[in-house]
């Protein structure tokens, strides 16, 4: 009888991460089109190219609810009792950064928007006390979750306008199908009260996409033709305070597009926009270049040519910022120096349908 070698038992270990996310950590969300029941998010160290961890978030994963202190986050997930069918359960699950282990859960109304991921479908309010979740059944409403208390506040109707754009810890607005904006507010307990609705703010012949970017003070919305509408909400209603163009003379064929169209770095006032050459209705096409602007002046200061197209762009918020891009089916995150535009590295081996990029919410110390 041949001799058989004895295998040493494998010893399992558990690693811990720092308690707070580091400035160059970045989450990349995978909606998992080829395995929709197993959406994922990957946590990467953009300085080293190392994968730090992964979490699974059920059907049609969108984005994470990152707390501003970087110590934790929550997922909003949908599950079915028979896998692909049966009773639907929507749930918010809370995690700590240091171990990425699933913690407490809150059952949500089974109505959250399931579709192409947008940050505006489930944003965290400034300050981090509340998170808001956009519902579409096709009736529209907002679910409020108390992140600090890890509990459900409730569901509130929204008069037919959709998605969620926070402007302060207690104010936000929704975008309406006719180009108007619906104001709303939260009280200290998280109860939503609807405010007034603006007049039509965007031209029907040149509508804006829903993929606005928040500067920390204002929202920037991009029209199909490349106009930038600056939205402020200092008073009761949001309003357009300025409009400028991304393209100049002879560049009319260049347009913004993609899934995560733009990113803003607060310390340098730099706006990064994915641009492509295309026709009137190509606002979903990926970018072939990143155009960089001094946002407060509406002045372009740089063009970064990409070696391949990109569907999402994001930037870290520290003093030495990194720029991130990804593209459907490429299974990699590209990391650039945000000031020079130099490609630093590619982090490979990720999912096939990566969507929203979420840099660590901390800016560094």
N, C-alpha and C positions, 0 to 999 in steps of 0.2 A: 504494500500500500504506500503510495507516494507521501512524502512528508508534507505537512500543511503548516505554513507560517501563521502564527497568531498575530492578529492585527491589534495594535494598541487602540484602546478606546479613545475616541475623539473628545477632547475637553472643550466645552462650550464656554465662551467668555462674553461678557457684556461691556461695551465701551461707552464712555460718557463723553459728551461734548461740553464746551464751555456753557455756562448758564445763559449767556447773552450772545446773540448772533453777532458775528464780526462784520465789519463794514464791507468786505469783499466776498462775503457769502451771498449766494444767490439761489433762489428757488426757480425751477423750470417746470411748468405744468404740462402734463401729457393727457389729452382728452381720450387717447387710446381708441381711435376709430376702428382698429382691427380687433379690439377686445373691450367694447364699451362698458362692460360691467366692472372693469378693473382699471379705472382711471388712477393716475399716479402723479406725484410731485417728487422731484429729485432735488436734494440739497447739495450744492457744489461749492467748493472753495476755489474761487476764480484765480487766486494767486498761485496755487499749486496744481490746479487741474484735477484735484482729488474729489471723488464723490464721498460725501460725508454721511449720507443717509437717504432713505426713500420712505414715503408713506403711501398707503393705498387709500383711495377715497370713493370707491363705489362707482355707480353709473354716471357717465357724462361729467367727469370731474371738471371743475371750472378754475378756481383760484383759491388761495388760502386767505384766511382772515388773520393777518399778522398784527400782533400787538406792537404799539410804537416803541416799547422798551426793549424789544427783541428777545424777551424771555419766554415767549410762547406764541401759540397760534391756534386756530381752530379750522377744521374742515367742515364744509357743508356737503352732505352726501345723500344720495338716493339709493335705496335698496328695494328689491322685490322679493316676496316670500318664496317664490318658485324660480328664483334666478332671473329669468327673462320675462316673467309674468307673475301674476298674483298680487297680493296686497302690497301697496306702496308705503314705504316709511322714509320720511326725510328726517335727517338727524344732524345736529352740530356736535362734533367731537372735539374735545379740548386736549392740547398737547403742551408739554414743556420742551423747550429747546434742548435741554441738557441730555434727554434720553430718547426723544421722539417716540415715546410710548403713549398709546391711546389712553386718555384719562376719562373724566366724567363726560356724560352725554346729555343733550337736551333734544327732546322730540319736537320737530317743527311741523307746521301745517304742510301736508304733502302736495305742495303747489309750486315749488321753486322753479324758476325758468331753467329748462334743459335745452341747450343749444350751443352754438359756437360761443366759447368762453369770452366774457368781457369783464374787466375790472369793475365796471359800473353796474354789473348785475348783483354784486354782493360786496360793497365797500365797507371798510371800517371808518367810522366817523373820526375826524381830528380829535386828538386827546385819547382815543382808544376805549372809551367807556362802552359805546354801543357799536354793533354791526347791523347793517340793514341788508335784507335779502329781497330781491325782486321776484315776484310771483307772476306767473302767466299760465292761465288754464283754459281758454284765452282771457278770462277776466283778470284784471291786473290789480295787484295789491303789494304791500310791503310788510315783511315780517321783521320785527325788531328783536335782537338778541342782546342781552346785557352781558358783555364780555367779561367785565370785572366780576360780576356776581355769578357768571356761568349759569344763566337762567333765561327762559323765554319771557319776553315782555308781552308780545301779542302780534296780531295781524291787523293791518289797517288798509282800507280801500283807498285808491289813488285816482279816482275819476277818469280812468282810461289813459292816462299818460304813464310812460314807462321809464325803466332804468333809473339810476340813483346817482346824483352828483353832489357830494357834500361840499359845503362852503364854510362851515364852522362846526364846533362841537354840537351845536343845536339847530343848524339850518342846512337844508339841501334843496335841490330842485329836480324835477323830472322833465323829460323831453316829450313833447306831444307830436302827433303825426302831422299836424299842420305847420310845424315850425315854431310853435309857441313853447314857453316854458312854464311849468307849474311849480310854484313855491310851496315849501312845507317846512315844518319845524318840529323839534322834539322838546318835550318838557324834561324835567330832571329825572322822572321815572321812565322815560323812553316812549311816552305816548305821542303819536303823530297827530298833528293838526295841519290840515291843508290850508294854504294861503291863497292869494290871488293867482291869476294866470295872465301872463304878458300877452301883448299883441304878437302877431307873427313876426319873428325876428330874422328869419332866414328866407332868402328868395326861393320861390318854388322852382325856378329854372336852374338854380344852383344850390341844392340842399347841402346840409352838412352831414357827415357821417356821425354815428353815435360814439366814435372812438376819441373823445376829448382827452386832454391831458391837464392835470392839476399842477399849478406852479407853487402852491402853498398859499396863494392869495387870490388867484383867478383861474378860470377855466379857459382853455384855448380849444376852439372847435374848428375843424378843417372842412371846407367845402369841397365838392367834387372837382372844381376847377383850380383849387389851390388858394382860396382866400382863407385868412385866419381871422376868426371872430373872437375877440377877447370879451369874456363874460364875467361880470362882477356882481356880487350880491351884498352890498353894504347896507342897503335898506330892506324894505319888505319884499321887493321883487328883483329878480336877476335882470341885468340889462347889458346890452352891447356897448362897451365903452370905447372900442377901437376896432378897426378892420384894416388889415394889410395883406399883401400878397407874398406867397412863397417864391414865385417866379418873376423874372424880369423880362425885358424886351427880348424877343427871339426865343423865349423859353416856354411859350404858351402850351406846348405839348407835354411839358413835365407836370406831373400830378402827384399828390400824396395818395397813399393807399395802404394795403396790407391789413393785418389783424390788430396788431398793437402798433399804431401808426407813428407815435412820437414819444419822446422822453425829455424831461426837463431837469437840468442840474441847478439847484437853487443857489449854490455858492457862487457860480460864475454866470448865471443868467443865460446859460446855453440851452438852446432848444435843438433837439436832434430829430429829424423827420425823414422817414423812409419815402423816397421819391422814385418814380418810374416814368417812362415815356409811354403815353397811351391815349386812348380816346375818351369821350365824355363819361362813359359808364364803366371805367376801369378802376374804381375806387377800392376794389377788393384785390387788385393785383399786387404781388409782392414788390418790394423795392429793389432797385439795382444800384442805387446810391443813397448815402445819408447826407442830407444837406443840413448844415449847422448854422444857427442864427443867434445873434444877440437879441433875445426875445423882446425886451423892453423897447428896443429901437426898430424892430422888424427888419434887421439888417443881416444879410447872409455873410458869414465870415469864413466858411470852409465847405468844401465838398469832399466826401469820402467815397471813393469808388469801391464797390464790393466785388470780390472775386466770384461770388455766387449770390443769387437773390436771397432776400430775407423777408420773413413774414412778421417778425416781432423785433422790437428794439427797446432797451431799457438802460438806465445808467445808475451807478452807485452814487451816494450823496456825500462822500467824504472829500477831503481836500486833494486827493490824488485819484480822481474818479476813473472807473473802468466802464466801458461801453459794451453791451451785450447784444448779440443778435442770434436768431435761430430761424429755421425754415422747416416746413412740413417735410417729413420723410428723409431728412438728412441725418438724424440721430446724433446731432452734435450742437454744442453751444460755442459760439465764437466770442473771444474776449479781446477787446481793443483798448489801447490807451485812449481815453476819451478826449484828451487835449490834442494829441498829434494825429489820431486816427490810425496808428500803427496796429496791425494784427499781432497780438502777443501770443495767443495759443488757441487751440481747439480742444474742447473737452468732449470726447467721443464715447460711444456706447450707450447713448440714452434712448428714449422712446422714439417711435416713428411719427407721432403726430403731436409734437410739442407746440404749445400755444403761448400762453401768457408767461412773461418773465417777471419775477418779483425780487428785486434786490433787497438785501437786508434793510429793515427800516431804520437802523441806527446809522449815524453819520460819522462815527469815530470819536475818539477822545484825545 
